Amino acid sequence: YAVIARIKLFSFGFEDSTNMARKLTRVLILCSEQLSKQKHYDYGMRAVFSILVRAGALRQKLGDVWSEGMITLSAITDVNLPKFNSNDIPLFKGIATDLFPGVAVPDPDYGRLIPEIKRQAKRANLQVTENFMTSTVQLYEVVSVRHGLVVLGETFSAKSSVIQTLAKAMTKIGDDESLMVSGKVVIHALNPKSVTLGQLYGSFDPNTHEWADGVLAVLYRKCAKDAGGDRNWIVFDGPVDAVWIENMNTVLDDNKKLCLMSGEMIAMSSPMSMIFEVQDLAVASPATVSRLGIVYVT
């Protein structure tokens, strides 16, 4: 992992890529050893790659202002912090501080985003607590770098409110290059457990062998062909299990294609996001978990 990280960081223009790659992988090793064991924690190659993508974006944006240590620490924190529970956050921060001594990352400037989130939350008669704001900003961070993500938390932890408030805020802001926001956000919600697998993806008629599209196939194709510039969020509001989520693996990895039994492959457009709103990932496979960005809502 360290060798891959070093090459990738060097390609992004990091002069001290060897040292940064060693620290990056060491953080993940120490986290896997010292933090609690949770089903949604992943420290594999996809976790490393997500950090590298974030580091490359920050290097391009802030390379003239921040040191390489600040950029690497910020990338590690941005990608990993949203998925840790409250007990593991102090341990993670301690590990990061030990490996990056004397490196302090300034608070990011979200410009119009924070005031707009508060405004939209109050308009929906929601209490703007610190946890709510933190979760909403973390969702914004993750949705900026991952096309597949999970909003994880207990019932009544405000998962739906976090998603809807961020969508309204991003829609209100409109086009803003500094926040990587463009167009309005359209949420398409469905419960994958309310229908059969054939009704979700599509199936062949046993008698005529004619293909009939499922709910997701129709919705996915519509979003993929949308040329209006809107950000389409397909929100799966229901339990994740191995029966239907495994068919999403080609969508969630770098292929970004929904492969149907009919032989049709539908490529995901860049403004699309697949969001899973769930209580836990107890029955999801490690392969699925590694493909997803995680936002843990408390």
C-alpha positions as CSV (number, residue, x, y, z in Angstrom):
1,Y,0.0,0.0,0.0
2,A,2.8,2.4,0.9
3,V,4.5,1.9,-2.5
4,I,1.2,2.5,-4.4
5,A,0.5,5.6,-2.2
6,R,4.1,6.9,-2.8
7,I,3.7,6.6,-6.6
8,K,0.3,8.2,-6.6
9,L,1.3,11.1,-4.3
10,F,4.4,11.7,-6.5
11,S,2.1,11.9,-9.6
12,F,0.1,14.6,-7.7
13,G,3.3,16.6,-7.3
14,F,4.3,15.7,-3.7
15,E,8.0,16.2,-3.2
16,D,8.1,14.2,0.1
17,S,5.9,11.5,-1.2
18,T,7.8,8.6,0.4
19,N,7.4,10.0,3.9
20,M,3.8,11.1,3.4
21,A,2.9,7.6,2.0
22,R,4.6,5.9,5.0
23,K,2.6,8.0,7.5
24,L,-0.6,7.6,5.6
25,T,-0.5,3.8,5.7
26,R,0.8,3.8,9.3
27,V,-2.3,5.7,10.4
28,L,-4.6,3.1,8.9
29,I,-2.5,0.2,10.5
30,L,-2.7,1.8,14.0
31,C,-6.4,2.5,13.6
32,S,-7.1,-1.2,12.7
33,E,-5.1,-2.3,15.8
34,Q,-6.3,0.2,18.4
35,L,-9.8,1.3,17.4
36,S,-13.0,-0.7,18.2
37,K,-14.0,-3.4,15.7
38,Q,-17.0,-2.1,13.7
39,K,-18.7,-3.7,10.7
40,H,-18.5,-0.4,8.7
41,Y,-14.8,0.3,9.3
42,D,-12.5,-0.5,6.4
43,Y,-8.7,0.1,6.2
44,G,-8.0,-1.7,2.8
45,M,-6.8,-0.5,-0.5
46,R,-10.0,1.4,-1.3
47,A,-9.6,3.4,1.9
48,V,-6.1,4.3,0.9
49,F,-7.2,5.2,-2.6
50,S,-10.0,7.5,-1.3
51,I,-7.4,9.4,0.9
52,L,-5.1,9.7,-2.1
53,V,-7.8,11.1,-4.3
54,R,-8.7,13.6,-1.6
55,A,-5.0,14.5,-1.2
56,G,-4.6,15.1,-4.9
57,A,-7.6,17.5,-4.9
58,L,-6.3,19.4,-1.9
59,R,-2.8,19.6,-3.5
60,Q,-4.3,21.1,-6.6
61,K,-6.4,23.6,-4.6
62,L,-4.1,24.5,-1.7
63,G,-0.7,23.4,-2.7
64,D,0.7,26.9,-2.7
65,V,-0.7,27.7,0.8
66,W,-0.5,24.4,2.8
67,S,2.5,22.2,3.5
68,E,2.5,18.6,2.3
69,G,2.0,17.4,5.8
70,M,-1.1,19.6,6.3
71,I,-2.5,18.3,3.0
72,T,-2.0,14.7,3.9
73,L,-3.3,15.0,7.4
74,S,-6.4,16.9,6.1
75,A,-7.1,14.2,3.5
76,I,-6.7,11.4,6.1
77,T,-9.1,13.2,8.5
78,D,-11.7,14.2,5.9
79,V,-12.0,10.6,4.6
80,N,-11.9,8.7,7.9
81,L,-13.4,10.9,10.6
82,P,-17.0,10.8,9.4
83,K,-17.2,7.0,9.8
84,F,-15.9,6.7,13.4
85,N,-18.2,6.6,16.4
86,S,-17.8,9.0,19.3
87,N,-15.6,6.7,21.3
88,D,-13.0,6.2,18.5
89,I,-12.7,9.8,17.4
90,P,-10.3,10.8,20.3
91,L,-8.1,7.8,19.6
92,F,-8.0,8.5,15.9
93,K,-7.1,12.2,16.5
94,G,-4.4,11.0,19.0
95,I,-2.9,8.7,16.4
96,A,-2.9,11.4,13.7
97,T,-1.3,13.9,16.1
98,D,1.5,11.5,17.0
99,L,2.3,10.7,13.3
100,F,2.1,14.4,12.3
101,P,3.6,16.2,15.3
102,G,3.3,20.0,15.1
103,V,1.0,19.9,12.1
104,A,-2.2,21.8,12.5
105,V,-4.8,21.9,9.8
106,P,-6.9,25.1,9.8
107,D,-10.6,24.9,9.8
108,P,-11.9,24.7,6.2
109,D,-13.8,27.6,4.7
110,Y,-17.2,26.4,3.6
111,G,-18.2,29.9,2.5
112,R,-22.0,30.1,2.0
113,L,-22.6,26.4,2.9
114,I,-22.8,26.6,6.7
115,P,-25.2,29.6,6.9
116,E,-27.4,28.0,4.2
117,I,-27.6,24.7,6.0
118,K,-28.7,26.5,9.2
119,R,-31.2,28.5,7.2
120,Q,-32.7,25.4,5.6
121,A,-32.8,23.5,8.9
122,K,-34.7,26.3,10.6
123,R,-37.1,26.5,7.7
124,A,-37.9,22.8,8.2
125,N,-38.4,23.4,12.0
126,L,-35.3,21.5,12.9
127,Q,-33.0,22.2,15.9
128,V,-29.6,23.1,14.7
129,T,-27.4,21.1,17.1
130,E,-23.7,20.7,16.9
131,N,-24.0,17.0,16.0
132,F,-26.5,17.8,13.2
133,M,-24.2,20.4,11.7
134,T,-21.2,18.1,11.9
135,S,-23.0,15.3,10.2
136,T,-24.4,17.5,7.5
137,V,-20.9,19.0,6.7
138,Q,-19.4,15.5,6.8
139,L,-22.0,14.3,4.3
140,Y,-21.1,17.2,2.0
141,E,-17.4,16.2,2.3
142,V,-18.0,12.5,1.5
143,V,-20.5,13.2,-1.3
144,S,-17.9,15.4,-2.9
145,V,-15.3,12.6,-3.2
146,R,-17.4,9.4,-3.3
147,H,-20.3,8.4,-5.7
148,G,-21.4,5.6,-3.3
149,L,-21.9,6.3,0.4
150,V,-23.8,5.2,3.5
151,V,-25.5,7.4,6.1
152,L,-25.4,5.2,9.1
153,G,-27.1,5.6,12.4
154,E,-29.9,4.5,14.7
155,T,-33.6,5.3,14.0
156,F,-34.5,8.9,14.8
157,S,-30.8,10.0,14.6
158,A,-31.9,12.5,11.9
159,K,-30.4,10.6,8.9
160,S,-33.2,11.7,6.5
161,S,-33.1,15.3,7.8
162,V,-29.3,15.5,7.2
163,I,-29.6,14.3,3.6
164,Q,-32.6,16.6,2.8
165,T,-31.1,19.6,4.5
166,L,-27.8,19.3,2.6
167,A,-29.7,18.8,-0.7
168,K,-31.8,21.9,-0.1
169,A,-28.7,24.0,0.9
170,M,-26.7,22.9,-2.2
171,T,-29.7,23.6,-4.4
172,K,-30.1,27.1,-2.9
173,I,-26.4,27.9,-3.4
174,G,-26.6,26.8,-7.1
175,D,-23.3,27.1,-9.0
176,D,-20.3,27.7,-6.8
177,E,-16.9,26.4,-8.0
178,S,-15.1,26.9,-4.7
179,L,-17.6,24.5,-3.0
180,M,-17.7,22.2,-6.0
181,V,-21.5,22.7,-6.2
182,S,-23.5,23.0,-9.4
183,G,-27.1,22.8,-10.3
184,K,-29.9,21.6,-8.0
185,V,-30.0,18.4,-6.0
186,V,-32.9,16.0,-6.8
187,I,-33.5,13.1,-4.4
188,H,-35.0,9.9,-5.7
189,A,-35.9,7.7,-2.6
190,L,-36.9,4.1,-2.7
191,N,-37.1,1.2,-0.2
192,P,-35.3,-1.8,-1.8
193,K,-36.8,-4.2,0.7
194,S,-40.4,-3.3,-0.3
195,V,-40.2,-5.1,-3.6
196,T,-38.7,-8.4,-4.9
197,L,-35.3,-8.6,-6.5
198,G,-37.0,-8.9,-10.0
199,Q,-39.1,-5.9,-9.3
200,L,-36.1,-3.9,-8.2
201,Y,-33.6,-4.7,-11.0
202,G,-35.8,-6.3,-13.7
203,S,-36.6,-9.8,-14.8
204,F,-37.5,-12.0,-17.7
205,D,-41.1,-13.3,-18.1
206,P,-40.9,-17.1,-17.5
207,N,-43.4,-17.7,-20.3
208,T,-42.6,-15.2,-23.1
209,H,-38.9,-14.5,-22.0
210,E,-39.6,-10.8,-22.5
211,W,-37.5,-8.4,-20.3
212,A,-39.3,-6.0,-17.9
213,D,-37.3,-3.3,-16.3
214,G,-37.4,-3.0,-12.5
215,V,-37.9,0.2,-10.4
216,L,-34.1,0.8,-10.0
217,A,-33.4,0.1,-13.6
218,V,-35.9,2.7,-14.8
219,L,-34.8,5.3,-12.2
220,Y,-31.1,4.7,-12.8
221,R,-31.4,5.1,-16.6
222,K,-33.5,8.3,-16.2
223,C,-30.8,9.8,-13.9
224,A,-27.9,8.7,-16.2
225,K,-29.5,10.3,-19.2
226,D,-30.4,13.5,-17.5
227,A,-28.6,16.2,-19.4
228,G,-29.9,19.1,-17.3
229,G,-26.9,19.3,-15.0
230,D,-28.8,18.4,-11.9
231,R,-27.2,16.3,-9.1
232,N,-29.3,13.1,-8.8
233,W,-29.1,11.3,-5.5
234,I,-30.7,7.9,-5.5
235,V,-31.4,7.2,-1.8
236,F,-32.0,3.6,-0.7
237,D,-34.0,4.0,2.5
238,G,-34.0,0.4,3.8
239,P,-31.9,-2.4,5.3
240,V,-28.8,-3.4,3.4
241,D,-28.5,-7.2,2.9
242,A,-26.5,-9.5,0.7
243,V,-29.6,-10.4,-1.4
244,W,-29.7,-7.1,-3.3
245,I,-26.6,-5.1,-2.5
246,E,-24.2,-7.5,-4.1
247,N,-25.7,-6.7,-7.5
248,M,-24.6,-3.0,-6.9
249,N,-20.9,-3.8,-6.7
250,T,-20.2,-2.8,-10.3
251,V,-22.0,0.5,-9.6
252,L,-20.1,1.2,-6.4
253,D,-16.6,0.5,-7.7
254,D,-14.7,2.4,-10.4
255,N,-16.7,0.9,-13.2
256,K,-19.8,3.0,-12.2
257,K,-22.0,0.7,-14.3
258,L,-25.3,-1.0,-13.5
259,C,-25.2,-4.4,-15.1
260,L,-28.7,-5.9,-15.7
261,M,-29.5,-9.5,-16.4
262,S,-30.8,-8.5,-19.9
263,G,-27.2,-7.7,-20.8
264,E,-27.6,-3.9,-20.7
265,M,-25.0,-1.9,-18.9
266,I,-25.9,1.6,-17.8
267,A,-23.0,4.0,-17.0
268,M,-23.5,6.3,-14.1
269,S,-23.2,10.0,-14.9
270,S,-20.7,12.2,-12.9
271,P,-23.5,14.2,-11.0
272,M,-25.1,11.0,-9.7
273,S,-24.7,9.6,-6.2
274,M,-25.9,6.4,-4.6
275,I,-26.8,6.9,-1.0
276,F,-27.8,4.1,1.4
277,E,-29.7,5.2,4.5
278,V,-29.4,2.3,7.0
279,Q,-29.3,1.4,10.7
280,D,-26.3,-1.0,10.4
281,L,-24.2,-2.9,8.0
282,A,-24.2,-6.1,10.0
283,V,-25.0,-8.4,7.0
284,A,-23.2,-6.4,4.3
285,S,-20.1,-8.2,2.9
286,P,-16.6,-6.6,3.4
287,A,-16.4,-6.2,-0.4
288,T,-19.5,-3.9,-0.3
289,V,-18.3,-2.0,2.8
290,S,-14.9,-1.2,1.2
291,R,-16.7,0.4,-1.8
292,L,-18.7,2.9,0.3
293,G,-18.0,6.1,2.0
294,I,-19.4,6.2,5.5
295,V,-21.1,9.0,7.5
296,Y,-21.9,7.9,11.0
297,V,-24.7,10.0,12.4
298,T,-25.1,10.1,16.2
